[in-house]
């Protein structure tokens, strides 16, 4: 180890010096070594802190493409769902910043990077739930997307696809009607490659409690 070599070298060269001269010698000739050592220790500490505390992936992710972008509502949903499901709020991700054009739906003034972000998350198995219009549901299926079959709708009306319940109907898609001038319904569906199945079930119950007025402070269209 280079530390042992430095210590041995210092001991040999300062054997006949007093404390004051020894300190002066070390500061004069070994300050680059000391600085390097401090930097190495700092890097090890930062890496360890990031690995242990900063690299926590979400345990539940829900996105709301082509819905009203409301950051405050999203954060409130993260907080209330985390408490509802007994999860760390820092590891719950609910985001409505995903507006983009698709198929015959053309939106003006939107950042089309949302399209890439949405489908990249899907391909990387990072989406647990999606709140979206029926037209987007069908578009995702056309691109090869698959949705998990729902055994318990928690009281929501079933949305049947090929004879199976693969989504629940949240109501009319008022935002789609406002923007696109088209009637559509709003669905809650769960991509079949989502990793957090149990938390997805809890989210479905959480959404029903919102609609039943059991959870306050979350105004959702």
N, C-alpha and C positions, 0 to 999 in steps of 0.2 A: 504494500500500500504506500502511496506517495506521502501520506500523512506521517508514517513512521520514518520515512527518509528525511523529511523536513525536520522533524523533532530531533532525530539523531544528529543531523547537521548543525542545528542550532545549539544543542548541548555541547558539541565539540568546540565550536567557535566562540562560545561565550563562557567557557569553563572558568576562566580567570577574571571575569567581569563582575562588577556589582550589579544590583538590580536595575539601577538607573541606566547604566551603560548597556545592559542586556536589552532593556526595552527600546532604547534608542537604536541599537543594532537591528533588532527585529523589524521595527517600523521603517528603517532605512532600506533594508535589503529584502524584506519579505512581504511588503505591502501588496505586491501583485499576487503573490500566492494566497494571502489572506483574502483578498478581494475575490479571487477565483473560487476559493472555498466557500465564501458567503453566497456567491451566485449559485453554486452547485446545490447548497443546502436549500436556498430559496426555491430553486426549480423543483427539487424533490418535494418540498412542502406544497407548492402550488399544484403539482401533478397529483399528489395524494389527496389534497382537498377537493380538487375537481373530480377525481375518480370516486371518492367516497360520498361527497355531498352535492356536487354540481352536475353530475351526469345521470340524473334521474329521468328516465323516459316516462311519458304519460302512461297512466293506467286506464285512461279512457279518453277517447277523442271523438267529438261530434262536430260536423261542419254543416253549415246551412247555405248552400249555393243558391244564388239568385233570389235571396231574401233581403229584407231590409237590413242594412249594415248598422248594427247598434252595439258598439263596444261595451258600453255600460251594462246593457242587458246581458251580453255574453259573459262578462265578469260576474254579474250577479248569479247567473245560472251556474257558473263554475263553483261559486261559493256555496250556494244552496244545495247543489247536487252532491258536492264533496261531503257536506255535513250529513245529508240524507243517506248516502252510501258509506259513510265512515271512511272517507278517503282523504289523502293529503291534497288540499286544494291546489298546490303547486304542480300536482301531477294529473290534473284534470284540464283538458283543453277543449273549449267550446268556442267556435269561431264562425262568424257570418261574413267575413271579408273574402268572399269567393264569387263575385259577380262577373259573368262572362257570357259571351254569345255562343250559341250552339244550335245546330240543326237549323230550323227556320226561325228561331228566336234570336232577334238582333237587338242588342242593347247598345245605347250610345254613351260615350264618355266613361267606359269601364276599362280597367286594367286587365287585358287579356292574359296576363301572366297567371291570373287566378285559375284559368283552365289547366295549365301545365301543373300548377301546384296541387290542384284537386286530384288529377289522375295520377300524379307521381305518388301522392300519399296512398292512393288506392293500390297501386302496383306494389308499393312497399309494405303492404299489410298494416297501414297506420290508421285506417278509418274503422271505427267501431260502430258509428251511427251516422246517418245522413237524414236531415230534414229537407225535403225537396218536393218540387211539383211532380205530378204524374208524368208530364212530358219529359222531364229530365230523367226520371226513373226509366222510361222506355228508351231514352237515348243511351243511357249507361248500359242497358241490356244489349242494345245494338252493337256496342263496342266490346261486348264480351263480359260485361260485369255481371256478377251473380250475387243474389241476396239470400240471407239465411231464412229458413222457414221459421215462423213464429208459432209456438205452441200455445202460449197464453197471451192474449191481447190486452189483458187487464181492464177490459170493458170498452176499449176502442172498437170501432167498426173495422172488420177485416177488409183487407185489400187482396183480392185473389188474383193469382198469376199462374196459369196452367194448372188450375185446380188446387193450388197451395196458397196458404196465407204467407206472403213474403213481405208484407208491410201493414201498417195500420193507418187509417185515415184520420188526420188531425182536424180536418175541416176544409173550407174553401181557401184557395191560395189567393188572398186579397192583394198581395204584393204583385203577383204575376198579372192579375187583372188590371191593376193600376198602371203597370209599366208596359205590358204587352197587349192590353185590351183584349185578352182572351180568358175565357172561363177555364179554370183548372182546379184540381184538388191538391191539398197538401198532404204529403206522406211522411211517415217516419219508417225508415228501413235500415237494415243492418247488413253491410257487406259480408259475404260468407267467409272472407279471409281475415276479418277482424280478430284480433288476438284476445280481447277481453270480453268473453261471452257472458260471464256472470254479472259484470258491471253493466253490460248492455241491457240485461234483464232488469236490473235495478233502475236504469235510466227510463225504461218504458213505464215502470210503476211511478217513477218520479214525475214524468210528463202527465200521467193520468191524474196524479194528485194536484198538479198545477191547474189542469182543466176543471177539476172538481172544486177548486178554491181552497184546498187544504194547505197549499204552500203560498204564502203571500210575498209580495215584493218583486214578483217576476211577471212583467206585462209582456205576453207573447201573442203576436197576431195569429 
